[in-house]
Amino acid sequence: MITGFGRLGTGFAADYFGVMPDLMTVAKGLTNGTIPMGAVFVRKQIYDAFMHGPDNAIELFHGYTYSGHPVACAAALATLDVYEQDGLFQHAHELSGYWEDAVHSLKGLPHVIDTRNLGLIAGIELEPMAGKPTARAFECFLRCYERGLLIRTTGDIIALSPPLMIEKQHIDELFGLLASVLKELP
């Protein structure tokens, strides 16, 4: 999910890597998270297998209560228009090198054992506290939050995926504050 809808400067990671998947699921980015909606993209032969079965069979029976909900569809169409009109995928592509430099500027700071990124995604792995896995990253989360920066942690990894409309000044601010907090961590 996190590699879809422009985060890598392309529509999806499959586009970025030049792969044609048989099936792909999408959700939040479809409506910009404004209203729940998900979708499944499948190759034609898979679609045909489900939709054109034996004469007495119903197509893939998976429930229809909210299928094609008009408000969700309107949100999706509006979101897709904004992606295109504002050039957000291209914007993400253009910022990816700047983002990468910012991510890797954290190398060598206290407790940082690895930095990795792709497009506008980053993982900063922290050395776990002895006997307290996840505690250091959670402490980083709390200190960042107190200073107005919301980060996400998973285990002892800081996972970053900024909004596509982020600008260089925001990247500088984000990584400046994060570096400051990392230097203070126990």
Backbone torsions as a table, in degrees:
resi	resn	phi	psi	omega
1	MET	NA	-40.2	-172.7
2	ILE	-70.7	-19.6	-178.8
3	THR	-93.9	7.9	-178.2
4	GLY	-99.6	167.5	175.0
5	PHE	55.0	53.1	167.4
6	GLY	93.0	-10.3	-174.4
7	ARG	-58.1	-27.0	178.9
8	LEU	-102.7	10.4	-177.6
9	GLY	83.6	3.5	175.9
10	THR	-131.6	171.8	179.5
11	GLY	-56.9	-49.1	-175.6
12	PHE	-146.5	164.0	177.5
13	ALA	-59.0	-33.6	177.8
14	ALA	-58.4	-39.8	177.2
15	ASP	-67.1	-43.1	-178.9
16	TYR	-58.3	-42.9	-177.1
17	PHE	-93.7	-1.0	179.4
18	GLY	68.7	38.2	-177.9
19	VAL	-111.6	142.2	175.4
20	MET	-109.0	99.8	-178.6
21	PRO	-73.1	156.6	174.4
22	ASP	-76.4	-32.5	-175.6
23	LEU	-149.5	140.7	178.3
24	MET	-142.7	133.2	176.4
25	THR	-104.1	143.9	178.3
26	VAL	-138.1	158.9	178.9
27	ALA	-154.5	-103.1	-167.8
28	LYS	-42.9	-48.2	-177.2
29	GLY	-63.3	-18.2	-179.6
30	LEU	-65.3	-35.3	178.8
31	THR	-119.2	13.8	-175.7
32	ASN	60.5	25.4	178.8
33	GLY	71.3	10.7	-176.9
34	THR	-77.8	-26.7	179.5
35	ILE	-154.4	141.9	-177.4
36	PRO	-62.6	131.1	173.4
37	MET	-162.7	140.6	175.2
38	GLY	-134.2	164.1	178.4
39	ALA	-150.4	156.8	174.9
40	VAL	-124.8	125.1	175.4
41	PHE	-101.5	131.9	178.9
42	VAL	-134.6	154.9	173.8
43	ARG	-66.1	154.6	-175.3
44	LYS	-55.5	-42.3	-176.9
45	GLN	-65.5	-30.6	176.2
46	ILE	-73.2	-44.0	176.2
47	TYR	-56.2	-49.6	-178.4
48	ASP	-60.1	-37.3	179.8
49	ALA	-62.6	-35.2	179.7
50	PHE	-85.1	-33.9	-172.1
51	MET	-94.4	-15.4	-176.8
52	HIS	-129.2	55.3	179.4
53	GLY	-82.9	-159.0	178.7
54	PRO	-57.5	153.8	-176.2
55	ASP	-55.6	-34.3	-175.8
56	ASN	-90.4	4.4	-176.6
57	ALA	-99.7	148.3	173.4
58	ILE	-88.4	144.4	176.7
59	GLU	-55.9	171.8	-176.2
60	LEU	-38.8	109.1	-176.9
61	PHE	-90.2	102.8	-175.0
62	HIS	-133.2	9.4	177.4
63	GLY	98.6	140.7	-174.0
64	TYR	-130.8	9.5	-173.4
65	THR	-51.8	-46.2	-178.5
66	TYR	-116.3	11.4	-179.9
67	SER	-58.2	130.1	177.3
68	GLY	63.5	30.4	-178.4
69	HIS	-55.6	128.4	-173.5
70	PRO	-59.6	-37.9	-179.3
71	VAL	-69.8	-43.2	177.9
72	ALA	-63.3	-41.4	178.6
73	CYS	-63.6	-40.5	177.9
74	ALA	-63.4	-41.5	178.3
75	ALA	-63.6	-41.6	179.4
76	ALA	-63.9	-46.5	-179.9
77	LEU	-62.6	-41.7	178.7
78	ALA	-65.1	-41.3	179.1
79	THR	-63.3	-45.9	179.3
80	LEU	-62.0	-36.8	175.7
81	ASP	-62.8	-44.0	-179.6
82	VAL	-64.1	-43.3	177.0
83	TYR	-53.2	-45.4	-177.2
84	GLU	-74.0	-51.0	-175.8
85	GLN	-62.1	-37.8	-178.5
86	ASP	-91.0	-1.5	178.5
87	GLY	59.9	39.1	-172.7
88	LEU	-68.6	-33.5	177.6
89	PHE	-66.2	-44.0	177.8
90	GLN	-64.0	-40.2	178.0
91	HIS	-59.3	-45.8	177.9
92	ALA	-61.0	-42.8	178.4
93	HIS	-59.8	-45.4	-178.5
94	GLU	-66.0	-30.4	-179.0
95	LEU	-88.5	-9.8	-171.7
96	SER	-60.4	-37.3	177.8
97	GLY	-67.8	-41.2	178.2
98	TYR	-64.0	-43.6	176.8
99	TRP	-59.9	-46.1	-179.8
100	GLU	-58.6	-46.1	178.5
101	ASP	-59.9	-40.5	179.9
102	ALA	-65.7	-44.0	178.6
103	VAL	-58.1	-49.3	-174.6
104	HIS	-76.8	-9.0	174.1
105	SER	-68.7	-14.7	179.6
106	LEU	-82.2	-11.9	178.1
107	LYS	-57.3	137.9	177.9
108	GLY	88.9	-9.8	176.3
109	LEU	-74.4	157.9	-178.3
110	PRO	-54.0	134.2	174.4
111	HIS	72.7	-3.7	178.6
112	VAL	-83.4	116.6	-179.4
113	ILE	-105.9	-15.7	177.0
114	ASP	-161.9	146.1	171.6
115	THR	-130.0	139.8	178.3
116	ARG	-149.1	153.1	-179.2
117	ASN	-156.8	162.8	171.3
118	LEU	-156.9	125.6	-176.0
119	GLY	54.8	-134.9	178.2
120	LEU	-98.6	48.6	175.7
121	ILE	-130.6	145.0	177.5
122	ALA	-147.6	149.9	171.1
123	GLY	-129.1	125.0	176.6
124	ILE	-115.7	109.7	-176.9
125	GLU	-89.7	128.9	-179.6
126	LEU	-105.5	148.6	174.6
127	GLU	-66.5	126.4	-179.9
128	PRO	-68.0	150.0	172.1
129	MET	-70.4	141.2	-179.6
130	ALA	-56.3	121.8	177.8
131	GLY	73.7	3.3	-178.5
132	LYS	-135.3	66.1	178.9
133	PRO	-58.8	143.9	179.9
134	THR	78.3	-14.3	-174.6
135	ALA	-65.7	-41.1	-177.9
136	ARG	-66.3	-45.4	179.3
137	ALA	-64.6	-38.0	179.1
138	PHE	-66.9	-38.5	175.6
139	GLU	-62.4	-39.6	175.9
140	CYS	-62.3	-44.8	177.1
141	PHE	-55.2	-49.2	-177.7
142	LEU	-62.5	-44.8	-178.6
143	ARG	-66.9	-39.3	176.5
144	CYS	-63.9	-44.8	-178.9
145	TYR	-59.4	-42.7	179.0
146	GLU	-60.6	-24.4	-179.0
147	ARG	-101.3	7.9	175.1
148	GLY	92.7	12.9	178.6
149	LEU	-115.7	120.2	178.3
150	LEU	-96.5	116.4	175.0
151	ILE	-115.4	167.2	176.6
152	ARG	-117.6	138.2	176.2
153	THR	-122.0	147.9	175.1
154	THR	-139.4	109.8	-170.8
155	GLY	64.7	-131.0	177.1
156	ASP	-102.7	30.3	178.9
157	ILE	-117.0	131.7	171.6
158	ILE	-88.2	120.6	-178.4
159	ALA	-108.6	121.3	-177.6
160	LEU	-118.1	134.6	175.4
161	SER	-150.5	87.7	-172.7
162	PRO	-72.6	166.6	174.3
163	PRO	-63.8	149.4	-176.5
164	LEU	-64.8	-19.7	-179.2
165	MET	-89.6	11.2	178.8
166	ILE	-59.3	147.9	178.7
167	GLU	-118.2	165.8	-178.3
168	LYS	-55.2	-40.1	-179.3
169	GLN	-63.1	-34.2	177.8
170	HIS	-70.6	-39.4	178.0
171	ILE	-61.8	-44.8	178.4
172	ASP	-60.1	-44.4	-179.4
173	GLU	-64.6	-46.4	-179.7
174	LEU	-57.8	-52.4	-175.3
175	PHE	-75.6	-26.6	174.1
176	GLY	-64.9	-46.9	179.1
177	LEU	-66.9	-43.3	179.4
178	LEU	-61.7	-43.0	178.0
179	ALA	-61.4	-41.5	178.8
180	SER	-60.3	-45.4	179.5
181	VAL	-65.8	-43.3	-179.8
182	LEU	-58.8	-36.3	179.8
183	LYS	-68.9	-20.5	-177.7
184	GLU	-95.5	-13.7	-173.0
185	LEU	-64.7	144.6	176.4
186	PRO	-71.6	NA	NA
